[in-house]
Amino acid sequence: MSNATASKHPEVLFFGMTGNFSALSLLALLEHGIEVSAVVIPALHSGPDQPAIRHLEQKSKARSMLPMLHPSAPASILEIAFERQIPVWEVSGLARPEAVALLKDYQPDAICVACFSQRIPEPILRIPRFGCLNVHPSLLPANRGPEPLFWTFREGNRQTGVTIHLMDRGMDTGPVLAQEVVEVPDGISYAQLEMQCARLGGALLARSSWELYRGTARAVAQDEAKSSYHPYPAASDFIVPVAEWDARHVYNFIRGLEAWGEPITLQIGDRSMQVRTAISYSHDTKQYSLGGEELWVPCRVGSVRIRRS
C-alpha cells in the first residue's frame, strides 16, 4: 500500500455510538495524532420522512442523548466531539445519495468504525483512500456478528480478543490488520470484559490507522474454514443447560451476563429456575435442594452455588 497524500497525519471519519466502546477508540485516535474530520452516529429513529444525514448541534436536545456515566467512565463521543469542535453527523440512511455525497466531500484517508448499529453500505466503503477499519471484540474469524462478547460467555471461552480488520461487503469478513488475545478470568462481568477489549481495541485501531497511512500495514485474509457467526442473542440463549455444561462454564455465564437485563434460567432436568447471581463454583458434585434462596446446583462436572431470583 502506498501513500500519495501530502498531509503529515491520517485524516479519518469516525463511526460510533454513545457507549464506552466507541469513546475509547475515538480518544485513542486523537491521542495518537490522527485527525478526526467528523464523527458519525446512527439516528435514534429512521424512516422516509427523516433526512438521510443531519448536522448535530451542541444543544440541550443533543445533550439529552448522553448516557449517565460513572465518574471513571470515558466521556461519550458526543462530548468528546463537541469539546474538540469536531462536526457530528447523525445518519438514518447511509446508502442514500445525499449522505454518501456529504461524507465523500471529506476525502478521508480512512473510516474508523467502533460499535456502529447500521450496516456500512458499499458506496460508503468506497469513499476512503485506504479503506474502512473496524474494531471487533473477538479473535476473527471466530464469533462474527453483532454481540461477540455475549457468545464468548455462552461458549465458555477462556480467551477472546480484539481484531482490527478492513471492512468489505460481508459481516466481519474483511482482511485482518491487527489482533491480540484477551484473557477471560473467572467471574468477570460483561462490562469489565468489554472495557478491557475497548482499551486494547482503541490502541490497535490507532496503530493500524498509522500503518495504513504509512504503507506498512499487512492485511491477512481470514480463514473461512475456521469462521463462526452468531446473531443477536434471543431469550432462549439465556437458558443454561446445566447437565451439558461444567460448573465453571455455568458460573462464568451467569456472572458475565447477570446485568444484561434478560432473565437467566437454569434448565435442570424437567425443572427450570431463574437465577439472580452465581456465588461460587466447585469441582465437586453437590446436591441441591429446592428450599432457600441460595443453593448448590450440580452440573455436568462439579456444582455451582447460585442465588435464586
C-alpha positions in Angstrom: 0.0 0.0 0.0 1.5 3.3 -1.0 0.7 6.8 0.4 0.2 9.6 -2.1 -1.1 12.2 0.4 0.9 15.3 1.3 -0.6 15.5 4.7 1.5 14.7 7.7 -1.0 12.6 9.6 -4.0 10.5 8.8 -7.4 12.1 8.4 -10.4 9.9 9.2 -14.1 9.8 9.7 -15.2 8.1 12.9 -18.4 6.0 13.1 -19.6 5.1 16.6 -22.2 5.3 19.2 -22.5 6.9 22.7 -21.2 3.9 24.7 -17.7 3.4 26.2 -16.6 1.1 23.4 -16.8 3.8 20.8 -15.5 6.6 23.1 -12.2 4.8 24.0 -11.5 4.2 20.3 -12.1 7.8 19.4 -9.9 9.0 22.3 -7.1 6.7 21.1 -7.2 8.1 17.6 -7.0 11.7 18.9 -4.3 10.9 21.4 -2.1 9.3 18.7 -2.2 12.3 16.4 -4.9 11.2 14.0 -7.1 14.0 12.7 -10.8 13.1 13.1 -12.6 15.2 10.5 -16.1 14.2 11.6 -18.0 11.9 13.9 -20.9 9.9 12.5 -23.6 8.4 14.8 -26.8 6.4 13.9 -30.1 8.3 14.2 -32.4 7.2 17.0 -35.3 7.0 14.5 -35.2 6.3 10.8 -37.8 6.5 8.0 -38.7 8.0 4.7 -39.5 11.3 6.3 -36.2 11.5 8.1 -33.3 13.3 6.5 -30.6 10.9 5.4 -28.0 12.9 7.3 -28.1 16.0 9.5 -25.6 18.0 11.4 -26.0 17.6 15.2 -25.6 20.8 17.1 -24.4 21.1 20.8 -27.8 22.0 22.2 -29.8 20.8 25.2 -31.6 18.3 22.9 -28.3 16.7 21.9 -27.1 16.7 25.5 -30.2 14.7 26.5 -28.9 11.9 24.3 -25.9 11.4 26.5 -25.9 8.4 28.9 -25.4 8.8 32.6 -21.7 8.0 33.1 -19.9 6.5 36.0 -17.1 9.0 37.1 -14.4 6.5 36.0 -16.0 6.0 32.5 -14.9 8.0 29.5 -16.9 10.8 28.1 -19.3 9.9 25.2 -18.2 10.5 21.7 -20.6 13.4 21.5 -19.0 15.1 24.5 -15.5 14.5 23.0 -16.5 15.8 19.6 -18.3 18.9 20.9 -15.3 19.7 23.3 -12.8 19.4 20.4 -15.1 21.1 17.9 -15.4 18.1 15.6 -18.5 18.1 13.4 -21.1 15.4 14.4 -23.4 13.9 11.8 -26.5 11.9 12.6 -27.4 9.4 9.8 -30.6 7.5 9.2 -29.9 6.4 5.6 -26.2 5.8 4.9 -26.8 4.5 1.4 -28.9 7.5 0.3 -27.1 9.7 -2.2 -27.1 12.8 -0.1 -25.4 11.0 2.8 -22.8 9.5 0.5 -22.0 12.8 -1.2 -21.6 14.7 2.1 -19.2 12.2 3.6 -17.3 11.8 0.3 -16.6 15.6 0.5 -14.3 15.0 3.5 -12.0 12.9 1.3 -10.8 10.8 4.3 -7.8 8.6 4.3 -9.8 6.0 6.3 -13.1 5.5 8.0 -12.7 4.0 11.5 -15.7 2.1 13.0 -16.1 1.1 16.6 -19.6 -0.2 17.6 -22.0 1.2 14.9 -25.5 -0.2 14.7 -26.1 0.3 10.9 -24.6 -1.8 8.2 -22.0 0.2 6.3 -23.1 0.1 2.6 -20.7 -0.3 -0.3 -20.9 3.3 -1.5 -19.5 4.4 1.9 -16.9 1.6 1.9 -15.5 3.0 -1.3 -15.1 6.6 0.0 -11.8 6.4 2.0 -8.5 6.3 0.3 -7.1 3.4 2.3 -10.3 1.6 3.4 -12.6 1.2 6.4 -11.3 -0.2 9.6 -13.5 -1.9 12.2 -12.8 -2.8 15.8 -14.3 -6.2 16.6 -14.1 -7.8 20.1 -13.3 -11.4 19.1 -10.5 -13.3 17.5 -11.8 -13.3 14.0 -12.8 -15.3 12.1 -14.4 -16.7 15.3 -17.6 -15.1 16.7 -18.5 -12.8 13.8 -21.7 -10.8 14.4 -23.2 -8.1 16.5 -22.6 -9.3 20.1 -19.4 -11.4 20.1 -18.7 -10.9 23.8 -22.1 -12.5 24.7 -21.0 -15.6 22.7 -17.7 -15.6 24.5 -19.6 -16.2 27.7 -22.2 -18.5 26.1 -19.4 -20.8 24.7 -17.4 -20.7 27.9 -14.3 -19.4 26.2 -11.3 -18.8 28.5 -9.8 -16.3 25.9 -11.3 -13.8 23.5 -9.5 -10.9 21.8 -9.7 -7.8 19.7 -9.3 -7.7 15.9 -8.9 -4.7 13.6 -10.0 -5.6 10.1 -10.7 -3.9 6.8 -14.4 -3.9 6.0 -15.9 -5.4 3.0 -19.5 -6.3 2.0 -19.6 -9.3 4.4 -20.2 -9.3 8.1 -16.8 -9.1 9.8 -15.2 -10.9 6.9 -12.5 -8.5 5.7 -8.7 -8.9 5.9 -7.2 -8.7 9.4 -4.7 -5.9 10.2 -4.1 -6.5 13.9 -5.2 -9.0 16.5 -4.4 -9.6 20.2 -5.7 -12.0 22.8 -7.7 -11.0 25.9 -8.0 -13.4 28.8 -11.4 -14.2 30.3 -10.9 -14.7 34.1 -13.4 -16.4 36.3 -16.2 -14.0 37.5 -15.5 -11.2 35.1 -18.6 -9.2 34.1 -19.6 -8.3 30.5 -19.0 -4.6 31.2 -15.5 -5.3 32.6 -14.5 -7.5 29.7 -15.9 -5.0 27.2 -13.9 -2.2 28.8 -10.7 -4.3 28.5 -11.4 -5.0 24.8 -12.3 -1.4 24.2 -9.0 -0.1 25.6 -7.0 -2.6 23.6 -9.1 -2.0 20.5 -8.5 1.7 20.6 -4.8 1.3 20.8 -4.8 -1.3 17.9 -7.1 0.9 15.8 -4.7 3.9 16.2 -1.7 1.8 15.3 -3.4 0.2 12.3 -4.6 3.6 11.0 -1.0 4.9 11.1 0.3 1.7 9.4 -2.3 2.1 6.6 -1.3 5.7 6.1 2.4 5.0 6.0 2.0 2.0 3.7 3.4 -0.5 6.2 0.1 -2.3 7.0 -0.1 -6.1 6.4 -3.5 -7.4 5.6 -4.1 -11.1 6.2 -7.2 -12.9 4.7 -9.4 -14.6 7.2 -9.6 -18.4 7.2 -13.2 -19.2 6.3 -12.8 -22.8 7.4 -12.4 -21.5 11.0 -15.2 -19.0 10.9 -18.3 -18.8 13.0 -21.2 -16.3 13.1 -23.8 -15.6 15.8 -26.8 -13.3 15.6 -28.1 -11.0 18.3 -28.9 -13.2 21.4 -32.5 -14.4 21.7 -34.3 -15.1 25.0 -33.6 -18.8 24.6 -29.8 -18.1 24.6 -30.1 -17.1 28.3 -31.3 -20.7 29.2 -28.5 -22.7 30.7 -28.5 -26.5 30.2 -26.7 -27.4 33.4 -26.5 -31.1 32.5 -24.4 -30.2 29.5 -22.1 -27.5 30.9 -19.4 -27.8 33.6 -19.7 -25.7 36.8 -17.1 -23.2 35.7 -18.9 -22.5 32.5 -22.3 -22.1 34.3 -20.7 -19.8 36.9 -19.0 -17.5 34.4 -22.0 -17.3 32.1 -24.2 -16.1 35.0 -21.6 -13.7 36.4 -20.9 -12.3 33.0 -24.4 -11.7 31.9 -26.4 -11.1 35.1 -26.6 -7.4 34.4 -27.6 -7.8 30.8 -31.3 -7.3 31.6 -32.5 -10.6 30.3 -33.5 -13.3 32.9 -31.1 -16.2 33.2 -32.8 -19.5 33.6 -31.2 -22.8 34.6 -32.7 -25.9 32.9 -32.4 -28.7 35.5 -34.0 -31.8 34.0 -37.7 -31.1 33.6 -37.4 -28.1 36.0 -36.4 -24.5 35.3 -35.1 -21.9 37.8 -34.4 -18.2 37.3 -31.2 -17.0 39.0 -30.1 -13.7 40.3 -26.4 -14.3 40.5 -23.7 -17.1 40.9 -21.7 -17.0 44.1 -19.1 -19.7 43.6 -18.4 -23.0 41.9 -16.8 -26.3 42.9 -15.3 -29.2 41.1 -17.2 -31.5 43.4 -20.7 -32.6 42.8 -23.1 -31.2 45.5 -26.7 -31.9 45.6 -29.2 -29.1 45.5 -32.4 -28.6 47.5 -35.4 -26.5 46.5 -35.6 -24.7 49.8 -33.9 -21.4 50.5 -32.7 -18.6 48.3 -29.1 -19.9 47.9 -28.4 -23.5 46.8 -25.8 -25.7 45.1 -26.8 -26.9 41.6 -25.0 -30.0 40.2 -23.7 -29.6 36.6 -22.2 -31.9 34.1 -18.9 -31.7 36.1 -18.9 -30.0 39.5 -21.6 -27.7 41.1 -22.4 -24.0 41.1 -23.7 -22.1 44.1 -26.4 -19.7 43.0 -28.9 -17.2 44.4 -32.3 -17.5 43.0 -34.4 -14.7 41.7 
